[in-house]
Amino acid sequence: MINKIVTADEAVAGVKDGMTIMVGGFLATGSPEVLMDALVRKGVKHLTVIANDGGLDAGQPAGEFGGKTARGVGKLLENHMVDHLIASHIGVNPKINEQIAEGTLKYTLVPQGTLAEKIRAATYGLGGVLTPTGVATPMETELDELGREKKVVEIEGKKYLFELPLHADYSFIRASVADKFGNFMCAKATKNFNYVMAGAATKTIIAPEKLVEIGEIDPDYFAVAGVLVDMIVEGEKKWQI
């Protein structure tokens, strides 16, 4: 069997300036902190980041850290590593508005359900998704987050926007429990974008809080199959938010 277990620094070694990455989490709940820290150490720049939001900045209370450090995507923003943020909302982390005002950050807002389904389409090899969200609004004619044209499709008298899949070079996932093949599950609110992002990138890396041997836990316990996972990084701390 292929050994998928690597260090955090080995996992991000292939990330290069200008790449597109996905990061699981919702306001950093369920974000893989050990992988964000490794990206900061690597110091890559000009990233396009696909996430639900911009994480938390150092001024926000965050579990044992007491607001002394940024969380999730907030770590990348704090270190000016992001050129383009594709997210559902940006109102919590003040670093976003500061960098937009400075002209160093571009953002694209995507309706949350649409964002999730575009990512899911990439995971499962679909050509796109049809959604009524945005019909009869400027979303019909404006380009999508990657500058691609949209189409309006009418089915049985109802109009839909045809949204193209959203793919990345790397997806960074936090798991609650995983086995050494990469089968994993996420507890409670940490499920959020972690499940749909697994497999939506050329490389999927998970950081489980707990790692077990293959067969130690009934496979039915896991929600995502390890065939979608390329690398596993240990050392993720207990969920803090």
Secondary structure, 3 states (H helix, E strand, C coil): CCCCEECHHHHCCCCCCCCEEEECCECCECCCHHHHHHHHHHCCCCEEEECCCCCECCCCCCHHHCCCCCECHHHHHHCCCEEEEEECCCCCCHHHHHHHHHCCCEEEECCHHHHHHHHHHHHCCCCCEEECCCCCCHHHCCCCCCCCCCEEEEECCEEEEEECCCCEEEEEEEEEEEECCCCEECCHHHHCCHHHHCCCEEEEEEEEEEEECCCCCCHHHCCECHHHCCEEECCCCCCCC
